[in-house]
Amino acid sequence: MPASADLPLLCHPDSPEPAVRALAVGARVLPDGGLALVWRLAGDLAALRIPSAATALPPERLWAHTCFEAFVGTPDGAAYREFNFSPNGQWMRFDFSGYRERVESPVLPAPQITLHCAGDVLELAVRLGAEQLPPGELCVGLTAVVESAGGRHSYWSLRHPAGQPDFHHREGFALALRVPTP
């Protein structure tokens, strides 16, 4: 799947969320080798639990609440990086040497995160610097976890592998991008 201005995220069939009318993400490689991502969630926002700036969450569990995520790997390697972005402005990065095999993450500069809500649309924009990404060809999984006011979770992705929701599965890394090499 090539880069596009607006890629729809699909709700996993086992976790429908009627309060969400649409969820999409835009992705583009920046001239400096960084990556700009913009998630747009449209729906009944009052029926969803959306962490506010006043809500501090455990950074390693941002995904347990409404959270926007990017999984970045390369076509020829097993290693990948997971980014979690909360609407409250918090973020977390995890590095993996292979499927769910977590390794220590180097200290890197924080991404730029901006939240904008207007009416029934929430927009979360992220700019990842080139230092956060491997150079060359990328395989990217763009996802979201949406928590309802009642505590249910729905799982959204460009592509879901068979079975239960699993954002770490390489079949979900459906977006191909090319980052300039230095």
C-alpha positions as CSV (number, residue, x, y, z in Angstrom):
1,M,0.0,0.0,0.0
2,P,1.7,3.3,-1.1
3,A,1.7,6.5,1.0
4,S,-1.5,8.5,0.7
5,A,-3.0,11.7,2.1
6,D,-5.8,9.9,3.9
7,L,-5.6,6.1,4.7
8,P,-8.7,4.7,6.3
9,L,-8.1,2.5,9.4
10,L,-10.3,-0.5,9.6
11,C,-12.0,-1.6,12.8
12,H,-11.3,-5.2,13.8
13,P,-14.5,-7.1,13.4
14,D,-14.4,-8.5,17.0
15,S,-14.3,-5.0,18.5
16,P,-16.9,-2.7,16.8
17,E,-17.3,0.9,18.1
18,P,-20.5,2.6,16.9
19,A,-19.4,6.0,18.4
20,V,-16.6,6.2,15.7
21,R,-17.9,7.3,12.3
22,A,-14.4,7.3,10.6
23,L,-10.8,6.9,11.5
24,A,-8.0,7.7,9.1
25,V,-4.4,8.6,9.1
26,G,-2.3,10.7,6.7
27,A,1.4,9.8,6.3
28,R,4.2,11.6,4.4
29,V,8.0,11.5,4.4
30,L,9.5,14.9,5.1
31,P,12.5,16.3,3.1
32,D,14.8,15.9,6.1
33,G,14.0,12.2,6.4
34,G,11.4,12.6,9.2
35,L,7.8,11.3,9.0
36,A,4.6,13.4,9.5
37,L,1.5,11.5,10.7
38,V,-2.0,12.8,11.2
39,W,-4.7,10.7,12.7
40,R,-8.3,12.0,12.3
41,L,-11.1,10.4,14.4
42,A,-14.6,11.5,13.6
43,G,-17.6,10.5,15.7
44,D,-19.4,11.0,19.0
45,L,-16.3,12.0,21.0
46,A,-18.4,12.4,24.2
47,A,-19.0,8.6,24.0
48,L,-15.3,7.9,24.1
49,R,-12.6,8.1,26.8
50,I,-10.1,10.5,25.4
51,P,-7.2,11.2,27.9
52,S,-6.9,14.9,28.5
53,A,-3.7,16.9,29.2
54,A,-4.6,16.8,32.9
55,T,-4.6,13.0,32.9
56,A,-1.1,11.4,33.4
57,L,-1.0,7.8,32.3
58,P,1.7,5.2,32.9
59,P,3.8,5.7,29.8
60,E,4.3,2.0,29.2
61,R,0.5,1.5,29.1
62,L,-0.7,4.3,26.9
63,W,-2.1,1.6,24.5
64,A,-4.5,0.6,27.3
65,H,-6.5,3.8,26.6
66,T,-7.4,5.8,23.5
67,C,-4.0,5.9,21.7
68,F,-2.6,6.3,18.2
69,E,0.2,4.0,17.2
70,A,2.9,3.5,14.5
71,F,4.9,0.4,14.0
72,V,8.0,1.0,11.8
73,G,10.3,-1.7,10.4
74,T,12.2,-2.5,7.2
75,P,11.2,-5.1,4.6
76,D,14.4,-7.1,5.1
77,G,14.7,-7.1,8.9
78,A,12.8,-8.5,11.8
79,A,13.5,-5.5,14.1
80,Y,10.9,-2.8,14.4
81,R,10.0,0.2,16.5
82,E,6.6,0.9,18.1
83,F,5.4,4.4,18.9
84,N,2.4,5.2,21.1
85,F,0.9,8.7,21.1
86,S,-1.8,9.7,23.6
87,P,-4.2,12.6,23.1
88,N,-2.9,13.9,26.4
89,G,0.4,14.6,24.8
90,Q,2.3,11.7,26.3
91,W,4.2,9.3,24.0
92,M,6.3,6.1,24.3
93,R,8.7,4.2,22.1
94,F,9.5,0.5,22.2
95,D,12.2,-1.3,20.2
96,F,11.9,-4.9,19.2
97,S,14.5,-7.3,17.7
98,G,11.8,-9.5,16.4
99,Y,8.1,-10.3,17.0
100,R,7.3,-9.0,20.5
101,E,11.0,-9.4,21.5
102,R,11.6,-6.2,23.3
103,V,15.1,-4.7,23.6
104,E,16.4,-1.6,25.3
105,S,15.6,1.6,23.4
106,P,18.2,4.3,22.9
107,V,17.5,7.8,24.2
108,L,16.3,9.9,21.2
109,P,14.6,13.4,21.0
110,A,10.9,13.5,21.6
111,P,8.6,13.8,18.6
112,Q,6.4,16.9,18.1
113,I,2.8,16.1,19.0
114,T,-0.2,18.4,18.4
115,L,-3.9,17.8,19.3
116,H,-6.8,19.6,17.8
117,C,-10.5,19.0,18.6
118,A,-13.3,20.7,16.7
119,G,-16.9,19.5,17.0
120,D,-17.0,15.8,16.4
121,V,-13.4,15.5,15.0
122,L,-10.2,14.8,17.0
123,E,-6.9,15.3,15.1
124,L,-3.6,14.2,16.4
125,A,-0.5,15.2,14.4
126,V,3.0,13.8,15.0
127,R,6.3,14.7,13.5
128,L,9.0,12.0,14.0
129,G,12.5,13.2,13.3
130,A,14.8,11.3,11.0
131,E,16.8,10.0,14.0
132,Q,13.7,8.0,15.0
133,L,13.6,6.1,11.7
134,P,15.8,3.7,9.8
135,P,16.9,5.1,6.5
136,G,15.7,3.6,3.2
137,E,12.6,1.4,2.7
138,L,10.1,1.2,5.5
139,C,7.2,-1.0,6.3
140,V,4.8,0.9,8.5
141,G,1.7,-0.3,10.5
142,L,-0.6,2.6,11.4
143,T,-3.1,1.8,14.1
144,A,-5.3,3.1,16.9
145,V,-6.9,1.8,20.1
146,V,-10.2,3.6,20.9
147,E,-11.7,3.3,24.4
148,S,-15.4,3.8,24.8
149,A,-16.9,5.7,27.8
150,G,-17.9,2.3,29.1
151,G,-14.3,0.9,29.0
152,R,-14.6,-1.2,25.9
153,H,-11.7,-1.1,23.4
154,S,-11.9,-1.2,19.6
155,Y,-8.8,-1.9,17.5
156,W,-8.1,-0.1,14.2
157,S,-5.5,-0.8,11.6
158,L,-4.6,-0.3,7.9
159,R,-4.8,-4.1,7.8
160,H,-5.6,-6.8,10.4
161,P,-4.0,-10.3,10.2
162,A,-6.4,-13.2,10.8
163,G,-7.5,-13.9,14.3
164,Q,-7.5,-11.6,17.3
165,P,-6.2,-8.0,17.0
166,D,-2.3,-8.0,16.8
167,F,-0.6,-4.8,15.8
168,H,2.8,-6.4,16.1
169,H,2.1,-8.9,13.3
170,R,4.0,-8.0,10.1
171,E,0.9,-8.5,8.0
172,G,-0.3,-5.2,9.5
173,F,2.8,-3.2,8.4
174,A,0.9,-2.4,5.2
175,L,2.3,1.0,4.3
176,A,5.5,1.2,2.2
177,L,7.5,4.4,2.5
178,R,11.0,5.4,1.4
179,V,13.0,7.6,3.7
180,P,16.0,9.4,2.1
181,T,19.4,8.1,3.1
182,P,21.8,10.6,4.6
